[in-house]
Amino acid sequence: MKIRKIGGHAKTTYRVAAYCRVSTDKDEQLESFETQKNYYTELIAAEPTWELVNIYADEGRSATSVAHRPQFMQMMADAKAGMLDIILVKSISRFARNAADCQNYARELKTYGVEVRFERDSISNMDPSADFIFSMLAVVAQEESHSISENVRWRYKKDFEKGIYHMGNNRLLGYDMGEDGKLTPNQDAWIIKKMFEGYAAGMNLKEICDALDAAGAKRLRSDKPFTPITVSRILRNESYVGDLHMQKEAPTDYLTKKPVENTEYTTYLVKDEHEGIVSREVWNTVQERIQAAERDREAGLCRNTTQTHYLYGLVFCAECGSPMIRRSYTNRNKTKYKAWNCRGRQKQKNGCQNPAIREEDLIAEILSALQAHGVEIDGEDAEVITANVRRVDVSAEEIRIIFKDEEEAVAV
């Protein structure tokens, strides 16, 4: 081994770490994951001049974005803090499959005086020719990721054509998946029925959330109450009427993980594929209401009973009593922003003159009032506000708030 000089003095003991990763949570991958950790632990312990600092390990994480690998980011922070001298990695593809990320992070580590050794590729970021070789190998690794992505996409397309659906780990509220791959209603199906039947009967999203909360309904992965946004998404999910809609959106880019724009793809709809929780009649009634809301939105008329923003059904004009609606505005600097104004400006003959209020100011005032009321402001604004506020009346002079635990309004 070459002994590197640090600060003019030869360094005889090296603080060594290793980074390992598997890309899925499958049993065979997790077994490989444990094998990697054991291998590096024994390797570092066998070298007398090496001192083990840590085995950084990301389990079930994709390599295409380091932002989703917390242990990788911790390793970078420790290297910057001067805690590491050498990092061992099995291969470039274990380090990153994004060529730009791979090269940039290796260069960054070099500036910290940290050597990265890629065992399978027989390359170190400290080698004089490493930058060129590293660039070529990183591009190959990125193309490997692209090839895997294309193969997976092809397999899913063929499965869709055969009517085969992969739920993965994305469970569906109200359903279990049987051994035959069919969705079967479970003990939570009543929650779904309550949503659809309430909306079909004319309830708005906020009223449905309150009714679910009162009935003790629980979300699939959270103990927090249902929100209008969550209910709105469920009401649009055709799985609850027994249909199966595959490839709803354009395929995702293998690097950005976002839908690819302007690409052709085939969508597949299978009617009555499994047992529905709601009837076709209730489903059709709900979809008609949703479509009517969308037509109103396009025409500039928003119905508070069908909107998905969590403030709909809560905010009203203090001058005429009309619901306030969410609009987009552009200021003199061509910057767009959201604001709420009285629906009466469009609906009334002469128009209500109550001015609009910026959304950020409105939310800030509500949160400030909640905090003064003794509510802990912890979590998403939507969930804090919908859980504690009954009504908000807005005028040019003041905002009056009625909390759920009181009857009279408080002015702010």
C-alpha positions in Angstrom: 0.0 0.0 0.0 1.2 3.5 -0.7 1.4 5.7 2.4 -0.1 9.0 1.7 1.3 12.2 3.3 -1.1 14.5 5.1 0.2 17.9 6.2 3.7 16.8 5.3 3.7 13.8 7.5 3.2 10.1 6.5 -0.1 8.8 7.7 0.2 5.2 9.1 -3.4 4.7 10.3 -6.3 5.2 8.0 -9.9 5.8 9.1 -11.9 3.6 6.7 -15.5 3.3 5.9 -17.5 1.3 3.3 -20.7 2.1 1.3 -23.1 -0.6 0.2 -26.6 -0.6 -1.2 -29.3 -2.8 -2.6 -32.0 -1.4 -4.9 -35.0 -3.5 -3.8 -36.5 -4.9 -0.6 -36.7 -8.5 -1.9 -35.4 -11.3 0.3 -32.6 -12.3 -2.0 -31.4 -8.7 -2.3 -31.5 -8.2 1.5 -29.4 -11.3 1.9 -26.8 -9.8 -0.5 -27.1 -6.6 1.5 -26.1 -8.3 4.8 -23.3 -10.2 2.9 -21.9 -6.9 1.7 -21.8 -5.4 5.2 -20.2 -8.5 6.7 -17.6 -8.6 3.9 -16.5 -5.0 4.5 -16.4 -5.4 8.3 -14.1 -8.4 8.0 -12.0 -6.8 5.2 -11.3 -3.6 7.2 -10.6 -5.6 10.4 -8.0 -7.7 8.6 -5.9 -4.7 7.6 -3.7 -3.6 10.6 -3.4 0.0 9.3 -7.1 0.5 8.9 -9.5 1.7 11.5 -13.2 1.0 10.9 -15.3 4.1 11.2 -18.7 3.0 9.8 -20.5 0.8 7.2 -22.9 3.2 5.5 -25.7 1.1 4.0 -28.9 2.1 2.2 -31.4 -0.6 2.1 -34.0 -0.8 -0.8 -32.9 2.5 -2.3 -32.5 3.4 -6.0 -29.1 4.6 -7.1 -30.4 7.1 -9.6 -30.8 9.9 -7.0 -28.5 10.3 -4.0 -31.2 12.5 -2.4 -33.1 9.3 -1.6 -30.1 7.7 0.1 -29.8 9.0 3.6 -26.8 6.9 4.5 -24.9 8.2 1.4 -25.6 11.8 2.4 -24.4 11.0 6.0 -21.2 9.6 4.6 -20.6 12.8 2.6 -21.2 14.9 5.7 -18.8 12.8 7.7 -16.2 13.0 5.0 -16.5 16.8 4.9 -16.1 16.9 8.7 -12.7 15.2 8.3 -13.8 11.9 9.8 -12.8 9.6 6.9 -9.7 8.8 4.9 -10.8 5.9 2.7 -14.2 4.8 1.4 -14.6 1.3 -0.1 -17.3 0.7 -2.6 -18.0 -2.5 -4.6 -18.6 -0.8 -7.9 -19.5 2.4 -9.6 -23.1 1.1 -10.1 -23.4 0.6 -6.3 -22.2 4.2 -5.8 -24.5 5.9 -8.3 -26.0 5.2 -11.7 -26.3 8.9 -12.6 -23.1 9.8 -14.3 -23.2 13.4 -13.2 -23.8 12.6 -9.6 -21.2 9.8 -9.6 -18.4 12.0 -10.9 -19.3 15.1 -8.9 -19.4 13.3 -5.6 -16.1 11.5 -6.3 -14.5 14.8 -7.1 -16.0 16.4 -4.0 -14.6 13.6 -1.8 -11.2 14.1 -3.4 -11.2 17.7 -2.3 -11.7 16.6 1.3 -8.7 14.3 0.9 -10.9 11.2 1.0 -10.0 8.3 -1.3 -12.8 6.3 -2.9 -11.8 2.8 -4.1 -14.1 1.0 -6.5 -13.1 -2.6 -6.1 -14.7 -4.3 -9.1 -13.6 -1.5 -11.4 -10.1 -1.3 -10.0 -10.1 2.5 -9.8 -9.5 5.1 -7.2 -10.5 8.7 -7.4 -6.9 9.6 -6.4 -5.4 8.1 -9.6 -4.1 10.7 -12.1 -6.1 9.1 -15.0 -9.2 8.4 -12.8 -11.2 11.4 -14.0 -11.3 10.2 -17.6 -11.8 6.5 -16.8 -14.3 7.4 -14.2 -16.3 9.4 -16.8 -16.4 6.5 -19.2 -17.4 3.9 -16.5 -20.0 6.2 -15.0 -21.7 6.6 -18.5 -21.7 2.9 -18.9 -23.3 2.5 -15.5 -26.0 5.1 -16.4 -26.7 3.2 -19.6 -27.1 0.0 -17.6 -29.7 1.8 -15.4 -31.5 2.9 -18.6 -31.5 -0.6 -20.0 -32.9 -2.0 -16.8 -35.6 0.7 -16.8 -36.6 -0.1 -20.4 -36.7 -3.9 -19.7 -39.0 -3.3 -16.7 -41.2 -1.0 -18.7 -41.5 -3.6 -21.5 -42.4 -6.3 -18.9 -45.1 -4.2 -17.4 -46.5 -3.4 -20.9 -46.8 -7.1 -21.7 -48.5 -7.7 -18.3 -51.0 -4.9 -18.9 -51.9 -6.4 -22.2 -52.7 -9.7 -20.4 -54.6 -7.9 -17.7 -52.0 -8.6 -15.0 -51.7 -5.8 -12.4 -48.8 -5.3 -10.0 -49.8 -3.5 -6.8 -46.3 -3.8 -5.2 -46.3 -2.4 -1.7 -49.0 0.2 -2.6 -52.0 -1.2 -0.6 -55.4 0.1 -1.3 -57.7 1.3 1.5 -60.7 -0.9 1.7 -59.2 -3.8 -0.2 -56.9 -6.8 0.3 -55.2 -8.7 -2.5 -56.1 -12.4 -2.6 -53.8 -15.3 -3.5 -55.3 -15.1 -7.0 -54.2 -11.5 -7.4 -57.8 -10.2 -7.2 -58.8 -7.3 -5.0 -61.3 -8.3 -2.3 -63.2 -5.8 0.0 -62.0 -5.9 3.6 -63.1 -4.6 7.0 -62.3 -1.0 5.9 -64.7 -1.0 2.9 -67.3 0.9 5.0 -65.0 3.9 5.0 -65.0 4.0 1.2 -68.8 3.5 1.0 -69.3 6.4 3.4 -67.2 8.7 1.2 -68.9 7.8 -2.1 -72.5 7.7 -0.7 -72.0 11.0 1.2 -70.6 12.8 -1.9 -73.4 11.3 -4.1 -75.9 12.7 -1.6 -74.6 16.2 -1.9 -72.1 16.5 1.0 -68.9 18.5 0.4 -65.4 17.1 1.0 -65.0 18.9 4.3 -68.3 17.5 5.6 -67.3 14.0 4.5 -64.0 14.4 6.4 -65.8 15.5 9.6 -68.3 12.6 9.3 -65.4 10.1 8.9 -63.6 11.5 11.9 -66.7 11.3 14.0 -67.2 7.7 12.9 -63.6 6.7 13.9 -62.4 6.1 10.3 -58.7 5.5 10.0 -56.4 6.2 7.0 -54.3 3.4 5.6 -50.8 4.6 6.7 -51.6 7.4 9.1 -53.4 8.1 12.3 -54.2 11.7 11.2 -57.8 12.6 10.0 -58.8 12.4 6.4 -58.3 15.6 4.4 -60.4 16.9 1.4 -57.5 16.2 -0.9 -57.3 12.5 0.2 -61.0 12.0 -0.1 -61.0 13.7 -3.6 -58.3 11.2 -4.8 -60.3 8.3 -3.5 -63.5 9.5 -5.2 -61.7 9.4 -8.6 -60.2 5.9 -8.2 -62.1 3.5 -10.4 -60.9 0.5 -8.4 -63.7 1.1 -6.0 -66.4 0.4 -8.6 -64.6 -2.8 -9.6 -62.7 -1.5 -12.7 -59.0 -1.8 -13.3 -57.2 1.1 -15.0 -53.5 0.3 -15.9 -50.9 2.7 -17.2 -52.9 5.8 -16.3 -50.0 8.1 -16.8 -47.0 8.4 -19.2 -44.0 6.2 -18.3 -41.6 7.8 -15.9 -38.1 8.9 -16.8 -35.5 6.5 -15.3 -33.5 9.4 -13.8 -36.0 12.0 -12.8 -38.8 9.5 -11.9 -41.3 12.0 -13.4 -43.7 11.2 -16.3 -42.1 11.7 -19.7 -43.9 14.4 -21.6 -44.9 14.1 -25.2 -44.5 10.4 -25.3 -47.0 7.9 -26.7 -48.3 5.2 -24.5 -51.4 2.9 -24.2 -53.8 2.9 -21.3 -55.8 -0.2 -20.4 -59.2 -0.2 -18.7 -60.8 -3.5 -17.6 -64.4 -3.2 -16.5 -65.7 -5.3 -13.6 -62.3 -6.8 -13.0 -63.0 -7.4 -9.3 -65.7 -6.9 -6.7 -66.6 -3.3 -6.3 -67.2 -1.6 -3.0 -69.7 1.0 -4.5 -72.4 0.4 -7.1 -72.1 1.6 -10.6 -75.0 4.0 -10.0 -73.2 5.7 -7.1 -69.9 5.8 -9.0 -71.6 7.5 -12.0 -73.3 10.1 -9.7 -70.0 10.9 -8.0 -68.1 11.3 -11.3 -70.9 13.6 -12.7 -70.5 15.9 -9.7 -66.7 15.9 -10.1 -67.0 16.7 -13.8 -69.5 19.5 -13.1 -66.9 21.0 -10.7 -64.2 20.9 -13.3 -66.5 22.6 -15.9 -67.2 25.3 -13.3 -63.5 25.7 -12.6 -62.8 26.2 -16.3 -65.6 28.8 -16.5 -64.2 30.6 -13.4 -67.0 29.6 -11.2 -66.0 27.3 -8.3 -68.4 25.4 -6.2 -67.2 25.0 -2.6 -68.8 21.6 -2.4 -66.6 20.0 -5.0 -63.2 21.8 -4.8 -60.2 19.9 -3.5 -58.2 22.7 -1.8 -58.5 22.3 1.9 -59.8 25.9 2.5 -62.9 25.3 0.3 -65.9 25.1 2.5 -64.1 27.0 5.3 -63.6 30.5 3.9 -66.5 32.9 3.4 -67.0 36.6 2.5 -67.9 38.6 5.7 -69.7 41.2 3.5 -72.2 39.1 1.6 -71.8 35.6 3.0 -70.8 34.0 -0.2 -68.0 31.3 -0.3 -64.6 32.6 -1.3 -62.9 31.0 -4.3 -59.2 30.5 -5.1 -57.9 32.4 -8.1 -54.6 33.0 -9.9 -53.3 36.5 -10.2 -50.2 38.1 -11.8 -48.5 41.2 -10.2 -46.7 44.0 -12.0 -43.5 42.0 -11.9 -45.2 39.2 -13.9 -45.0 37.0 -10.8 -48.0 34.7 -10.3 -49.6 34.1 -7.0 -52.8 32.6 -5.5 -55.5 34.7 -3.7 -59.0 34.2 -2.5 -61.9 36.5 -3.4 -65.7 36.5 -3.0 -67.7 34.3 -5.3 -70.3 37.1 -5.3 -68.0 39.2 -7.5 -69.0 36.8 -10.3 -72.5 35.8 -9.2 -74.1 38.9 -8.0 -75.5 41.5 -10.3 -73.3 44.4 -9.3 -70.6 42.2 -7.8 -69.4 42.1 -4.1 -66.7 44.7 -3.5 -64.9 42.8 -0.8 -61.2 42.7 -2.0 -59.2 39.6 -2.5 -56.7 38.3 0.0 -53.4 36.6 -0.8 -53.4 32.9 0.1 -50.1 33.1 2.0 -51.4 36.0 4.1 -54.7 34.2 4.8 -53.0 31.0 5.9 -50.5 32.9 8.0 -53.4 34.7 9.8 -55.3 31.5 10.5 -52.2 29.7 11.8 -51.3 32.7 14.0 -54.8 32.7 15.4 -54.6 28.9 16.0 -51.3 29.3 17.9 -52.8 32.1 20.1 -55.8 29.8 20.7 -53.4 27.2 22.2 -53.2 24.8 19.2 -49.7 23.3 18.6 -48.7 24.2 15.0 -47.0 21.0 14.1 -47.4 19.2 10.8 -49.0 20.1 7.5 -50.9 23.4 7.4 -53.9 21.7 5.7 -54.2 19.1 8.5 -53.8 21.6 11.3 -56.4 24.0 9.9 -59.0 21.5 8.9 -58.7 19.7 12.2 -59.3 22.9 14.3 -61.2 25.5 12.2 -64.9 25.5 11.7 -65.3 28.7 9.6 -63.3 31.8 8.5 -65.1 35.0 7.5 -62.9 37.5 5.6 -63.5 41.3 5.2 -61.2 44.2 4.2 -60.8 45.1 7.9 -60.5 41.8 9.7 -60.6 38.0 9.6 -63.0 36.3 12.0 -62.4 32.6 12.9 -64.7 30.1 14.5 -62.8 27.2 16.0 -64.3 23.7 16.3 -64.2 23.9 20.1 -66.2 27.1 20.4 -69.3 28.8 19.1 -68.4 32.5 18.7 -65.9 33.9 16.2 -62.6 35.3 17.2 -61.4 38.4 15.2 -57.7 38.6 14.1 
